[in-house]
């Protein structure tokens, strides 16, 4: 997640926070740590979740400044994978026009 020299102070199972709320569940844990990011000391406080597909994971939503598109990153002990918003499907009229131009080119 971009941190270096991370020292975990506490791992609190069955407790976590999302937004302004706090929750209790067997499938979540709160990690409190310190680390270095951009050469500055930072407090790290993240809620991690558990499911059978990912194991323990953390997620974050990131906005690409160039494309202005959002992606969700699912972090596991093996790194992260991106879940990106798919490109929108062409409108039905455009699909019909494309099909017509394909048919015309075959003649």
PyMOL commands that set and color helices and strands:
alter all, ss='L'
color gray80, all
select helices_A, chain A and resi 92-106
alter helices_A, ss='H'
color red, helices_A
select strands_A, chain A and resi 4-18+21-37+40-51+55-63+70-76+79-84
alter strands_A, ss='S'
color yellow, strands_A
deselect
rebuild
show_as cartoon
